[in-house]
């Protein structure tokens, strides 16, 4: 039987994979503070995010209405970072409150997680916190511009540093690019990137309007990503069975 893993050694449990060309661009995360201190700081952070009007003041949004309700525990094993909240998410006041959240829940269950894990145990976040509105050129939501992402990035940086997830699921091309640089989804999905003790797992965006997932080859890549997630889950179950600490 394998020895209990250290926090930074989750990837030791993963099966070998082709060498990655991806280079993490995100700065290393600072050391974790005590849990109660982080809880307080995260609550304060959400208050500050809720008051943010930077994109409105810069003329990028008519009306900034940030989604600032915290969704997820301190020190989660899993965090999801998406693109931006859509109308339904803002209306319901919970991250991934629309069909994307339903799809994510299905993906987690396909990787062997218990029903309800997404809402119960996963920290949910996004590159930007306001609904960018509809895409003026077609269906679906408008993607936030690089300027909007840059304005919102300090919020996410602070949230990451406080939440300290063990694995971050990067859903969609924008989230993947923000962390590992510009790369084709075909190259990134299902690969693992280690960043300062955090494992990044790029996945496609779960939105129903994403046509990328229609191709059988892309579905196979998604399944590869979910298989990686299943391997991580099994490693955590092994940790739990061995009585190892579950969170930083
Ligand atoms: S998207 Fe982010 S930076 Fe822009 S107004 Fe909303 S919270 Fe502020």
Boltz pocket constraint, residues with backbone or C-beta under 6 A from the ligand:
constraints:
  - pocket:
      binder: B
      contacts: [[A, 49], [A, 52], [A, 53], [A, 54], [A, 55], [A, 56], [A, 64], [A, 65], [A, 66], [A, 127], [A, 128], [A, 129], [A, 130], [A, 148], [A, 151], [A, 152], [A, 153]]
      max_distance: 6.0
